[in-house]
Amino acid sequence: MKKNALLISLVVLLISCGTKDKKKADFVIAFGSCNNQNLTNELWPSIQNSNPDIWIWGGDIIYSDTDDMSVLQKNYQIQKNQKGYAELLSNTELMGTWDDHDYGVNDGGASYPHKWASQQLFLDFFDVPQNSPRRVQKGVYEARDFKVDDEIIKVITLDTRYFRSDLNLNPSGKKRYIKSQDPQATMLGDEQWKWLSETLHNSEANYHVILTSIQFLSDQHGFETWGNFPMEQERLQSLLVLSEAKNPIILSGDRHISEFSEVEVKGLDHTLVDFTSSGMTHAYTNFTSEENPTRKGEVISEKSFGILNFDLDNKSINLQMIGQDGNVLQEINQSFKSKQ
């Protein structure tokens, strides 16, 4: 009898060890983009169930291409009043940037005449106080530090609209845009570049999460991408190296598909990942193929959002694309342990 009891105890112990829950993440970031305020967003319950510490809007918070700021304001309010979104914000910190359709014009940049008024409505949506420095700053970029135990995670949201130079249309029509070789062309503008350089050089953070509404690494598709301004693309990579900012990772949206892109950057200890998560209420479901030599894994062409699960003990981040039923559509682990 004693032997049988001992055997049963060992079996229970082995089963319990084999089914042990995964380690709870030390810090969780959820983000997403391309959210039409007039369509049902079925992702909010899954986003809430992921228990994020921060929700980050990756752009196209609403769809409101307009010169009428009252229309833009109304559409922001429609989104703000949505029950699932309001419930998420009751216990989750909020950050984000804009893309073109919440900026006010498709593929818009510095020439949009209502950008200042649009910025104020964007800040209203985020409940930014009227006396905040962001109310007088040109552009919606921001950086915040989140301290977790003895580690600091810095989240940087870039503005790729307010200062961005005009795009070059492709005369052949085979792709929408072609790369600019103009040395004066800019993505971020002098003021934002100066701020970003100072932010990275002076940072004491252990991780740097950099959000840019448009894709950074995938640059062959001919739509909006940092690759339309190759000198600006190279400038950001060089800044990440020269600033010695620890453990950078890039988040992006815009494309109505989700994918991981990855490159080796000389001078960085680790590969640079661009995690694209898009879209939330409508996705490019007819997607077939698209050139992206930096792609890692497969393209996800259904509605989804992104999750970053930080494991500070192991210096890694589990990156997940999550579908509307809460299922993991694709994931990778980004390790920040030094190369040997």
Secondary structure by P-SEA (a helix, b strand, c coil): caaaaaaaaaaaaaaaaaacccccccbbbbccccccccccccaaaaaaaacccbbbbcccccccccccaaaaaaaaaaaaacaaaaaaaccbbbbbcccccccccccccccccaaaaaaaaaaaaacccccccccccccccbbbbbbcccbbbbbbbbbcccccccccccccccccbbbbcccccccccaaaaaaaaaaaaaccccbbbbbbcccccccccccccccccaaaaaaaaaaaaaacccbbbbbbccccccbbbbbbbccccbbbbbbbbcccccccccccbbbbccccccccccccbbbbbbcccccbbbbbbbcccccccbbbbbbccccc
